[in-house]
Amino acid sequence: QGLKPLVPTESSAPIFGTSKPPSGLPATESFLGTNKVPDLQKVFQRSDGLPIHLKRGLPDKTLYRTTMALTIGGTIYCLVALYIASQPKNK
């Protein structure tokens, strides 16, 4: 008799992704969205003397300053903790 497979041996047709919009969307709406690369290239290639990580204005500046504050604060905290831990214990 032998062993019989539990799963059919014939494979079904493969299912591939498609770039076609779903049928519920209007034809005027783009499925993939707009291409923002040319606009971002203009922003980042502008020669205004700013570093690349600050080119997009206030959100970049806020994130940069927050990161610097946390880095400096963490360094000071670690140095103070090391200083306190190195002190001899009084019994």
TORKOL-641147 format. One record per atom (N, C-alpha, C): residue number from 1; atom name; residue in three letters; x, y, z. Coordinates in steps of 0.1 Angstrom, whole numbers, padded with zeros to 4 digits. Each point is the difference from the previous one (the first is absolute). Layout:
// TORKOL-641147
(NUM, 'CA', 'ALA', (X, Y, Z))
...
//
This chain:
// TORKOL-641147
(1, 'N', 'GLN', (0008, -0012, 0000))
(1, 'CA', 'GLN', (-0008, 0012, 0000))
(1, 'C', 'GLN', (0009, 0013, 0000))
(2, 'N', 'GLY', (0009, 0001, 0009))
(2, 'CA', 'GLY', (0009, 0011, 0000))
(2, 'C', 'GLY', (-0007, 0012, 0007))
(3, 'N', 'LEU', (0008, 0011, 0001))
(3, 'CA', 'LEU', (-0006, 0012, 0006))
(3, 'C', 'LEU', (-0006, 0009, -0010))
(4, 'N', 'LYS', (-0011, 0006, 0003))
(4, 'CA', 'LYS', (-0007, 0009, -0009))
(4, 'C', 'LYS', (0002, 0014, 0005))
(5, 'N', 'PRO', (0003, 0010, -0009))
(5, 'CA', 'PRO', (0002, 0014, 0004))
(5, 'C', 'PRO', (-0014, 0006, 0005))
(6, 'N', 'LEU', (0002, 0008, 0011))
(6, 'CA', 'LEU', (-0012, 0007, 0005))
(6, 'C', 'LEU', (-0004, 0012, -0008))
(7, 'N', 'VAL', (0011, 0006, -0007))
(7, 'CA', 'VAL', (-0002, 0012, -0007))
(7, 'C', 'VAL', (-0001, -0004, -0015))
(8, 'N', 'PRO', (-0008, 0006, -0008))
(8, 'CA', 'PRO', (-0001, -0003, -0014))
(8, 'C', 'PRO', (0014, 0003, -0007))
(9, 'N', 'THR', (0004, -0009, -0009))
(9, 'CA', 'THR', (0013, 0002, -0006))
(9, 'C', 'THR', (0000, 0011, -0011))
(10, 'N', 'GLU', (-0011, 0004, -0005))
(10, 'CA', 'GLU', (-0001, 0011, -0010))
(10, 'C', 'GLU', (0000, 0013, 0008))
(11, 'N', 'SER', (0009, 0009, -0005))
(11, 'CA', 'SER', (0001, 0013, 0007))
(11, 'C', 'SER', (-0010, 0010, -0007))
(12, 'N', 'SER', (-0005, 0009, 0008))
(12, 'CA', 'SER', (-0009, 0010, -0006))
(12, 'C', 'SER', (0008, 0010, -0007))
(13, 'N', 'ALA', (-0006, 0008, -0008))
(13, 'CA', 'ALA', (0007, 0011, -0007))
(13, 'C', 'ALA', (0005, 0010, 0010))
(14, 'N', 'PRO', (0012, 0005, -0003))
(14, 'CA', 'PRO', (0006, 0010, 0009))
(14, 'C', 'PRO', (-0007, 0013, 0000))
(15, 'N', 'ILE', (0000, 0007, 0012))
(15, 'CA', 'ILE', (-0007, 0013, 0001))
(15, 'C', 'ILE', (0011, 0010, 0001))
(16, 'N', 'PHE', (0000, 0010, -0009))
(16, 'CA', 'PHE', (0010, 0010, 0000))
(16, 'C', 'PHE', (-0006, 0013, 0004))
(17, 'N', 'GLY', (0008, 0009, 0006))
(17, 'CA', 'GLY', (-0005, 0014, 0003))
(17, 'C', 'GLY', (-0003, 0007, -0013))
(18, 'N', 'THR', (-0008, 0010, 0001))
(18, 'CA', 'THR', (-0003, 0008, -0012))
(18, 'C', 'THR', (0002, 0015, 0003))
(19, 'N', 'SER', (0002, 0008, -0010))
(19, 'CA', 'SER', (0001, 0014, 0002))
(19, 'C', 'SER', (-0012, 0007, -0004))
(20, 'N', 'LYS', (-0010, -0007, -0003))
(20, 'CA', 'LYS', (-0013, 0005, -0004))
(20, 'C', 'LYS', (-0008, 0005, 0012))
(21, 'N', 'PRO', (-0006, 0012, -0001))
(21, 'CA', 'PRO', (-0008, 0005, 0012))
(21, 'C', 'PRO', (-0012, -0010, 0003))
(22, 'N', 'PRO', (-0004, 0000, 0012))
(22, 'CA', 'PRO', (-0012, -0007, 0004))
(22, 'C', 'PRO', (-0012, 0005, -0007))
(23, 'N', 'SER', (-0010, -0008, -0003))
(23, 'CA', 'SER', (-0011, 0004, -0008))
(23, 'C', 'SER', (-0008, 0011, 0007))
(24, 'N', 'GLY', (0001, 0002, 0014))
(24, 'CA', 'GLY', (-0008, 0010, 0007))
(24, 'C', 'GLY', (0005, 0014, -0001))
(25, 'N', 'LEU', (0012, 0002, -0005))
(25, 'CA', 'LEU', (0006, 0013, -0001))
(25, 'C', 'LEU', (-0005, 0007, -0013))
(26, 'N', 'PRO', (-0002, 0013, 0000))
(26, 'CA', 'PRO', (-0002, 0007, -0012))
(26, 'C', 'PRO', (0012, 0000, -0009))
(27, 'N', 'ALA', (-0002, 0001, -0013))
(27, 'CA', 'ALA', (0011, -0001, -0010))
(27, 'C', 'ALA', (0009, 0012, 0001))
(28, 'N', 'THR', (-0004, 0011, 0005))
(28, 'CA', 'THR', (0008, 0012, 0001))
(28, 'C', 'THR', (0010, -0001, 0011))
(29, 'N', 'GLU', (-0002, -0008, 0010))
(29, 'CA', 'GLU', (0009, -0001, 0012))
(29, 'C', 'GLU', (0011, -0010, -0004))
(30, 'N', 'SER', (0012, 0004, 0003))
(30, 'CA', 'SER', (0012, -0008, -0003))
(30, 'C', 'SER', (0002, -0010, 0011))
(31, 'N', 'PHE', (0002, -0013, -0004))
(31, 'CA', 'PHE', (0002, -0010, 0010))
(31, 'C', 'PHE', (0013, 0001, 0007))
(32, 'N', 'LEU', (0010, 0003, -0008))
(32, 'CA', 'LEU', (0014, 0001, 0006))
(32, 'C', 'LEU', (0003, 0013, 0006))
(33, 'N', 'GLY', (-0008, 0010, -0001))
(33, 'CA', 'GLY', (0003, 0013, 0005))
(33, 'C', 'GLY', (0008, 0009, -0009))
(34, 'N', 'THR', (0003, 0012, 0004))
(34, 'CA', 'THR', (0008, 0009, -0008))
(34, 'C', 'THR', (0015, -0003, 0003))
(35, 'N', 'ASN', (0008, 0003, -0010))
(35, 'CA', 'ASN', (0015, -0001, 0001))
(35, 'C', 'ASN', (0005, 0013, 0007))
(36, 'N', 'LYS', (0005, -0002, 0012))
(36, 'CA', 'LYS', (0005, 0012, 0008))
(36, 'C', 'LYS', (0015, 0001, -0002))
(37, 'N', 'VAL', (0007, -0009, -0007))
(37, 'CA', 'VAL', (0014, 0001, -0001))
(37, 'C', 'VAL', (0006, 0013, -0006))
(38, 'N', 'PRO', (-0006, 0004, -0011))
(38, 'CA', 'PRO', (0005, 0013, -0006))
(38, 'C', 'PRO', (-0001, 0012, 0010))
(39, 'N', 'ASP', (-0011, 0001, 0007))
(39, 'CA', 'ASP', (-0001, 0010, 0010))
(39, 'C', 'ASP', (0010, -0001, 0011))
(40, 'N', 'LEU', (0002, -0012, 0005))
(40, 'CA', 'LEU', (0010, -0002, 0011))
(40, 'C', 'LEU', (0014, 0003, -0005))
(41, 'N', 'GLN', (0003, -0004, -0013))
(41, 'CA', 'GLN', (0013, 0003, -0006))
(41, 'C', 'GLN', (0003, 0015, 0000))
(42, 'N', 'LYS', (-0010, 0008, -0004))
(42, 'CA', 'LYS', (0001, 0014, 0000))
(42, 'C', 'LYS', (0004, 0006, 0014))
(43, 'N', 'VAL', (-0007, -0006, 0010))
(43, 'CA', 'VAL', (0002, 0005, 0014))
(43, 'C', 'VAL', (0014, -0004, 0005))
(44, 'N', 'PHE', (0004, -0012, -0002))
(44, 'CA', 'PHE', (0013, -0005, 0005))
(44, 'C', 'PHE', (0012, 0005, -0008))
(45, 'N', 'GLN', (-0002, 0003, -0013))
(45, 'CA', 'GLN', (0012, 0005, -0008))
(45, 'C', 'GLN', (0001, 0015, 0000))
(46, 'N', 'ARG', (-0009, 0007, 0007))
(46, 'CA', 'ARG', (0001, 0014, 0001))
(46, 'C', 'ARG', (0013, 0004, 0008))
(47, 'N', 'SER', (0008, 0009, -0005))
(47, 'CA', 'SER', (0012, 0004, 0007))
(47, 'C', 'SER', (-0003, 0012, 0009))
(48, 'N', 'ASP', (-0004, -0002, 0012))
(48, 'CA', 'ASP', (-0003, 0010, 0009))
(48, 'C', 'ASP', (0009, 0000, 0012))
(49, 'N', 'GLY', (0010, -0009, 0000))
(49, 'CA', 'GLY', (0009, -0001, 0011))
(49, 'C', 'GLY', (-0004, -0008, 0012))
(50, 'N', 'LEU', (-0012, -0006, -0001))
(50, 'CA', 'LEU', (-0005, -0008, 0011))
(50, 'C', 'LEU', (0005, -0015, -0002))
(51, 'N', 'PRO', (0003, -0007, 0011))
(51, 'CA', 'PRO', (0003, -0014, -0001))
(51, 'C', 'PRO', (-0012, -0008, -0005))
(52, 'N', 'ILE', (0002, -0011, -0006))
(52, 'CA', 'ILE', (-0011, -0008, -0006))
(52, 'C', 'ILE', (-0011, -0004, 0011))
(53, 'N', 'HIS', (0004, -0002, 0012))
(53, 'CA', 'HIS', (-0009, -0004, 0010))
(53, 'C', 'HIS', (-0009, 0011, 0006))
(54, 'N', 'LEU', (0002, 0012, -0005))
(54, 'CA', 'LEU', (-0008, 0012, 0005))
(54, 'C', 'LEU', (-0007, 0007, -0012))
(55, 'N', 'LYS', (0000, -0006, -0011))
(55, 'CA', 'LYS', (-0006, 0007, -0012))
(55, 'C', 'LYS', (-0015, 0001, 0000))
(56, 'N', 'ARG', (-0007, -0008, 0007))
(56, 'CA', 'ARG', (-0015, 0000, -0001))
(56, 'C', 'ARG', (-0006, 0009, 0011))
(57, 'N', 'GLY', (0007, 0008, 0006))
(57, 'CA', 'GLY', (-0005, 0011, 0009))
(57, 'C', 'GLY', (-0002, -0004, 0014))
(58, 'N', 'LEU', (-0011, 0005, 0006))
(58, 'CA', 'LEU', (-0003, -0001, 0015))
(58, 'C', 'LEU', (0000, -0015, 0005))
(59, 'N', 'PRO', (-0007, -0009, -0007))
(59, 'CA', 'PRO', (0000, -0014, 0006))
(59, 'C', 'PRO', (0014, -0006, 0001))
(60, 'N', 'ASP', (0009, 0003, -0010))
(60, 'CA', 'ASP', (0013, -0005, 0001))
(60, 'C', 'ASP', (0008, 0007, 0011))
(61, 'N', 'LYS', (-0001, 0013, 0001))
(61, 'CA', 'LYS', (0007, 0007, 0011))
(61, 'C', 'LYS', (-0005, -0005, 0014))
(62, 'N', 'THR', (-0013, -0002, 0001))
(62, 'CA', 'THR', (-0005, -0005, 0013))
(62, 'C', 'THR', (0006, -0014, 0003))
(63, 'N', 'LEU', (-0001, -0009, -0009))
(63, 'CA', 'LEU', (0006, -0013, 0002))
(63, 'C', 'LEU', (0014, 0000, 0003))
(64, 'N', 'TYR', (0008, 0008, -0007))
(64, 'CA', 'TYR', (0014, 0001, 0002))
(64, 'C', 'TYR', (0003, 0006, 0014))
(65, 'N', 'ARG', (-0006, 0010, 0004))
(65, 'CA', 'ARG', (0002, 0006, 0013))
(65, 'C', 'ARG', (-0004, -0009, 0011))
(66, 'N', 'THR', (-0011, -0008, -0002))
(66, 'CA', 'THR', (-0004, -0009, 0010))
(66, 'C', 'THR', (0010, -0012, 0002))
(67, 'N', 'THR', (0005, -0004, -0012))
(67, 'CA', 'THR', (0010, -0011, 0001))
(67, 'C', 'THR', (0013, 0005, 0007))
(68, 'N', 'MET', (0004, 0012, -0003))
(68, 'CA', 'MET', (0012, 0005, 0006))
(68, 'C', 'MET', (-0002, 0002, 0015))
(69, 'N', 'ALA', (-0012, 0005, 0004))
(69, 'CA', 'ALA', (-0002, 0002, 0014))
(69, 'C', 'ALA', (0000, -0014, 0008))
(70, 'N', 'LEU', (-0007, -0010, -0006))
(70, 'CA', 'LEU', (0000, -0013, 0006))
(70, 'C', 'LEU', (0014, -0006, 0001))
(71, 'N', 'THR', (0008, 0002, -0011))
(71, 'CA', 'THR', (0014, -0005, 0000))
(71, 'C', 'THR', (0008, 0007, 0011))
(72, 'N', 'ILE', (0000, 0013, 0001))
(72, 'CA', 'ILE', (0008, 0007, 0010))
(72, 'C', 'ILE', (-0005, -0003, 0014))
(73, 'N', 'GLY', (-0014, 0000, 0001))
(73, 'CA', 'GLY', (-0005, -0004, 0013))
(73, 'C', 'GLY', (0003, -0014, 0005))
(74, 'N', 'GLY', (0000, -0009, -0009))
(74, 'CA', 'GLY', (0003, -0014, 0003))
(74, 'C', 'GLY', (0015, -0002, 0003))
(75, 'N', 'THR', (0009, 0008, -0006))
(75, 'CA', 'THR', (0014, 0000, 0003))
(75, 'C', 'THR', (0003, 0005, 0014))
(76, 'N', 'ILE', (-0007, 0011, 0003))
(76, 'CA', 'ILE', (0002, 0006, 0013))
(76, 'C', 'ILE', (-0005, -0009, 0011))
(77, 'N', 'TYR', (-0012, -0007, -0003))
(77, 'CA', 'TYR', (-0006, -0009, 0010))
(77, 'C', 'TYR', (0010, -0012, 0002))
(78, 'N', 'CYS', (0006, -0005, -0010))
(78, 'CA', 'CYS', (0009, -0011, 0001))
(78, 'C', 'CYS', (0012, 0004, 0008))
(79, 'N', 'LEU', (0006, 0012, -0003))
(79, 'CA', 'LEU', (0012, 0004, 0007))
(79, 'C', 'LEU', (-0003, 0002, 0015))
(80, 'N', 'VAL', (-0012, 0006, 0003))
(80, 'CA', 'VAL', (-0004, 0002, 0014))
(80, 'C', 'VAL', (-0002, -0014, 0007))
(81, 'N', 'ALA', (-0006, -0009, -0007))
(81, 'CA', 'ALA', (-0003, -0013, 0006))
(81, 'C', 'ALA', (0014, -0008, 0002))
(82, 'N', 'LEU', (0009, 0002, -0009))
(82, 'CA', 'LEU', (0013, -0007, 0002))
(82, 'C', 'LEU', (0008, 0007, 0012))
(83, 'N', 'TYR', (-0001, 0013, 0001))
(83, 'CA', 'TYR', (0006, 0007, 0011))
(83, 'C', 'TYR', (-0006, -0005, 0013))
(84, 'N', 'ILE', (-0013, -0001, 0001))
(84, 'CA', 'ILE', (-0006, -0004, 0013))
(84, 'C', 'ILE', (0003, -0014, 0003))
(85, 'N', 'ALA', (0001, -0009, -0010))
(85, 'CA', 'ALA', (0003, -0014, 0002))
(85, 'C', 'ALA', (0014, -0002, 0004))
(86, 'N', 'SER', (0009, 0009, -0004))
(86, 'CA', 'SER', (0014, -0002, 0004))
(86, 'C', 'SER', (0004, 0005, 0013))
(87, 'N', 'GLN', (-0009, 0007, 0007))
(87, 'CA', 'GLN', (0002, 0005, 0014))
(87, 'C', 'GLN', (0000, -0011, 0010))
(88, 'N', 'PRO', (0009, 0000, 0009))
(88, 'CA', 'PRO', (0000, -0011, 0011))
(88, 'C', 'PRO', (-0012, 0001, 0008))
(89, 'N', 'LYS', (-0005, -0012, 0004))
(89, 'CA', 'LYS', (-0012, -0001, 0008))
(89, 'C', 'LYS', (0004, 0002, 0015))
(90, 'N', 'ASN', (-0007, 0009, 0007))
(90, 'CA', 'ASN', (0002, 0002, 0014))
(90, 'C', 'ASN', (-0009, -0010, 0008))
(91, 'N', 'LYS', (0006, -0007, 0009))
(91, 'CA', 'LYS', (-0008, -0009, 0009))
(91, 'C', 'LYS', (-0001, 0005, 0014))
//
